[in-house]
Amino acid sequence: MTCVVCKIGETRTATTTVTLERAGMTLIFKGVPAEVCANCGEAYVDQETTQTLLREAEEAAQSGVQVHICEFAGVGR
């Protein structure tokens, strides 16, 4: 697909790092599968992966985590 940010580059399957911040909590997920623009680096994460990230973020928030860095475990974990 053509990148909606730079409108020049084409995306390709790759991985990215996703940082989520909420109420003083910072979560960093490395190795998240995404479509990444070859021109500007903008990453697009699909709906299923996004749902997994948000579920893991909610679990971390409930456990009282303030900072967490991890390798993405995958969808359906």
Residue, then its C-alpha position, 0 to 999 in steps of 0.5 A: m500500500t502507499c503510505v498515507v503519511c508521506k504519500i510516496g513510499e510503499t509499505r513492506t512487511a517488517t517489524t517495529t517498536v511500539t511505545l504506549e504511555r498512559a497515566g505515568m506508565t510506559l510500555i515498549f514492545k519490540g519486534v511488533p509485526a507491521e507494514v512499514c513505509a520504505n520511504c519515511g518509516e511510518a508503521y501500520v499495525d493490523q487490528e488483531t496485533t493492536q488488540t493484543l498490544l492493548r490487552e497486554a497494556e491493560e494487564a500491565a496497568q492492572s499489575g502496577v507496572q510503571v515501565h516495561i520493555c519486552e519482545f512482542a509475544g505475538v497475536g493470540r498469546 
